[in-house]
Amino acid sequence: MSGTPIELEHASRSYGSGSQQVRAVDDVSFTIEPGQTLCLVGESGCGKSTTGRMTAGLLEPSQGRVLYGEKEIDALPDAEKRRFRQAVQIIHQDPYASLNPIRNVTQILSAPLRRHKLTKSRSELQNRLRELLETVGLTPPEEFLKKYPHQLSGGQRQRVSVARALTVDPEFIVADEPVSMVDVSMRIGLLNMLLGLQKDLGVAFLFITHDLAVAKHFSWEGRIGVMYLGRMVELGPTQKLVREPVHPYTRALISALPEADPELTRNKERLSLRSPDIPSLLDLPAGCPFHPRCPMYEEGLCDTDRPAEDAVILEEHLAACYVAARELGQEDRIPESSRAAGAEAARRTA
């Protein structure tokens, strides 16, 4: 598979200053190889979109690095930066806001083709426009070329957004909640269209969603990263993560997924959170930020040190949980301070 890998290396992004500083993304690392899919999942406000914008080069990390190949995006020479801008595209969440309302489909799709000089004549431009619309399922293309965004449905607008991303033959697409604002009846069609693009064109995806069911469908052959309050709490191959989740937050999310088979529903693990309230980013709890809500919480062990992303290491599978590390025989990955605090708390309650 041709293309260049993109890597986030201990990337963080903060907003504000002083006591009002908020770390929206905190020490996140991952690599996406050419043709691969990584889905980021988590509640609203957990840092998914900020991570996506850093990956696409739209935001600079406050700390850490974003690498294209082996070079930092911000340090790329002009020629390589232009290549990056062409190779990495983004599909925004809101198709109502991401398309210029005073331009029709022809004008919207022609702009990047002309900007990057990808067509040499008017006839070649028209052929390319038709090809793009057919690729995203807007057929016959003649019915859409002269339409303005307000004349299209939400699903059709999002398909135009996808076509715009494809104009420059990208290697990598950041899809930020691309189906959350279209009708449920149209979501599966859009998802299958994107999956077809990946298969046919070899495009890599960073797919962002708050819906674990959508992530499961889209990245069944890829990976899922679960984010909570700006941190990656679990990262692994989708099939393994769904069948054998490690972090209690992931387990709670999966236990809430509906199943079509009543027998599976009856036998499914049910995890009840200790609290429905999400801590404020301005006042994060000590230790693991999930511990005030965690059904597996242990005093001392969970509220002393913050678990690293690789507190649990399985084959291609990482999780940030000291309780899970101990249960899986990886207690050596728990800091001595947390082990001692946990042991002391256990003695007090014995």
N, C-alpha and C positions, 0 to 999 in steps of 0.2 A: 504494500500500500504506500503510495507516494504521499508526501506531505511532511510537515514539521511538527514535532510534539510541543505542547504548551504546558508549562509547569508553574504552579504557585509554590513558592518556597518560604514557609513561615510568614505568610502575608497577613498583615493587619491593616485595618483602616479605622481611623478615629475622626470624630467630629467634635467641635467645640473646644473649649480650653479650661484649664484649671479644674475646679471641683465639678464643673458642668460638662467635662469631657466624656464623651460616649465612645466606646470601642465597639463599632458595629460589626467588625470582623476581627477575630482574635486568633492569630497564629495558625492559619489554615494552610495545609500543604496537600497537593495532589498533582498528578501528571496525567494528561490525556494524550494518548498516542494517536497517530493518524488513523482515521476510520473508527475510532472507539466512541462509546457513549458513556457519559457520566451524568447521572441525575442527582441534583441537589434537592433534598426534601426537608421541610421543617415548617414550623408555625410562622405566621406573619411577623415580620420584624426580627427574624433570626439571623439576617445577614446574607441571605441567598442572592438577592439582586445586586447587592454591593459586591459580592464575590464575582458575580457574572460580569459586572462592569469593569472590575479590575482585570479579569481575564481577557476581556475584549479591548483593553487598553484605553477605556473611557475614563477611568479613575486611576490615579497613582496610589500605590500602597503607602501608608504612613510608615510602616516597617516591613521588612522582608522584600522579596523580589518576585516579579513575574517574568518568566523566561520564555522566549520563542526560540526553539532549538536550545542552544546553550548560552544565549545572549539576553541580557536584560532588555525589555522593550524600550525603556527610557533611554538606553544607551545605543540603540541601533543607529547605524549611519542612515542618511536620508533615503538612499536607494532601498535599503532593507526595510526601513520603516514604511515606505510606500508599499512594498510587497506585503508586509504584515497587515496594513490597512485594507488591502485587497483580499488577502487570504482569510481574514477573520471578520465575520459579519454578525450582526445581532438582529433578532426578531423581537420586537418589543411586545409587552403584555397587551397594551390597549390599541387595537386597530383603528379606533375612532380618533386617537390623538397622534398616531405615528405617521399618518398619511396627510400630505398637504391638501386641504379642502379645495383650494382654487386650481389644482392641477388634475388633469384627467389621467387615466391609467397609462396612456401612451407617454405623456410627459413625465410621469413618476418613474417609469421603467427606463425611459430614454436617457435621463440625466446621468446615471452612473455609467451607462454604456458610452456616452459621449465623453464624460469626464476622464475615463480610462482609455479612451480611443480603441474600443473593442470591436467597433464596426467601421467599415471603410466607405460604405455608400448608403443611400437612403433605402434601397431595396434590401440590402443586407440587414439594416436596422429593423425594417418591418418584419423580415423573416425571423429575426432573433426574438422580437416581441411576441410573435405568434407562438414560437417554440416555447418561450417561458410560460406563457399562459396555459398552453397545453400541458406542460410539465406539472403545473400546480392544479390541474383539473378545472380550469376555467375555459370551457369549450361551448360552442365554437368561439375562438378568440375574437372574431370580428364583433361579437355582441358586447365585448367588454372594453375594447381599446379606447373608445371615446367617452366612456362613463366616468363620472366623478365619484369620489368616495361616498357622498351622501346618497348616491343611487345604487349602492351595493349593500348587501346584507353584511352582518358582522363576520360570518364565515368567509364570505367572498373578499372582504377587506383584508382579513388575515392572510388569505391565499395570495393577494397582491403583495402584501408585506414579505411573504416568503419568496415570491418571484423577484422582488427587488433585491433581496439578499443574494439570490442566485445569479443576478446579472453579471457579477464579476468572477464567476466560477470559484467560489470560496472553498478552502480546505476545511474550515472549522466554523461552526455556527453556534452562537450563544442564543438559546431560545428561552426567553424570560417569561414564564407563565403564558405560553403562546395560545393555550386553549381555554384559559380561565374566564374570558369575557365573551365567549361565544356560546350559543345554545348547546345544551347537553347532547341533543340529537346530532349535532354537527361535530362534536369533539372527536369521536372515533374516526371519522373520515379525515380530519386534519392530522390526527396522530398517525394514521396509516399512510397518509401522503408523505409525511416527514420520514417515516421509516422506509418508505420506498425510495426517497431521495438518498438516504444513507446507503441503502443497498445498491442502487444503480449508479450513484455518483461518488461513493466512498467518502462522504462528508462526515467529519467528526462532530459530535454534539456535546455541549454542556447544556443540559435540559433542566430548567428550574421550575419547580412546582411545589405547592403546598399539599398536593393530593398524592398520597402514597400509592393509591390504586393506579393513577395515571403513570407514575414513575415505574411501577412494576410492569405495566404493559409496554411502555416505551423502551425500557432498558433491560428487558429480560435476558438479552445476550451481553449486556454491559455491566455497569457497576452503579451502586447507589451510595451517596454520601448523605448522612443524616446530620443536620445542623441544629444546634440549640444555643440560643443567646450568643451568637457570633462564633461559636466553636464547632468543629467537626467532632461529633461524639461517636460516630461509627462510619466505617467506610469498607465496602467489600463487594464481591460479585453479587449481582442481584439475586440470583437463585439461592445462593448460600445464605445471604442476609435475610431473605424472606422466610426461608425454611428453618434457619438456626440463628435468630437474632441474639446478640450478646448484650448490648446495652439495654437497661430497663426502659429507657425512653423509646427506643426502637421497638421493643417488645410490646409496650403499651400502644404504640401506633398500629402495629400489625394486629394486635388483639381487637382493635376497633374496626378493622376492615370487615365489611359484610361478605359472607360466603353464599354462593348460590346453592350449595348442598347443605340441607338442614343438619345432616349428621356431622359435617365438619364444623358447623356453627355450635352444636351442642358440645363437641369435644375440644373446642378451642380454648387456649389459655386466656383467662381474663385477668387483667391487671388494673387495679383501681389506684389512681394517683392519690397521694396524701393530701394534695391541695390543688384546686383548679387555677390558682393564681400564679402568673408568671412573674418572677422577680424583675425589678427595674434594672436596666443597664447602668443607671446612675448609682445603684446601691446593690451590687452583686453579693451574694452570700459567700462566706469563706468556704474553701474547699471546692468540691464539685458544685457547679451552679445549679444542677438539677436536684440536689439532695433535699430541698424543702418539699419537693413534690414526689420524690422517688419512693416507690413501694418497697424497695430493697435497702432503704437507708439504714446505716449502722453508725451510731454515734462514735465520734473519734476517727473512724476509718474514712468516712465520707466528708467530714466537715473540717478537716485539718489542712490537707494539701489538695491542690487542683490536679486532677488526673491529666496526664499527657495524652495526646491522640493515640499513642501506641502503648497505653497501659496494658492492653491485651493484644498479643500478636498471634494470629492464626495464619494459615496459608492464604495470602492475598487479602487478609481480613484484619482490620484494626478496630479497637474500641477503647473509649476513655472511661473505664469503670474499675475501681479497685475491688469492689465486691466480686465482680465477674472474674477479675484476675486471680483472686484467691480461690474461687470455685473451680477455675480451670487449671489450677496448679502452677500459676505464674506469680506466686506471692513475692518472688525476688524482684518483681517490677514495681512493687509498692514501696514508697519511701519509708525509711525506718521511723520517721516522726509519725506517720499515719498508722503504722503497725502498732507502735507503742501506745498512741492515743486510743486506738481501737481496743487494744488489750486492757488498758486501764478502765475504759468505759464498761467493758464486759465484766471486769472484776467488781465494779461498783454495783452493777445490777444483778449480780449472781446471788 
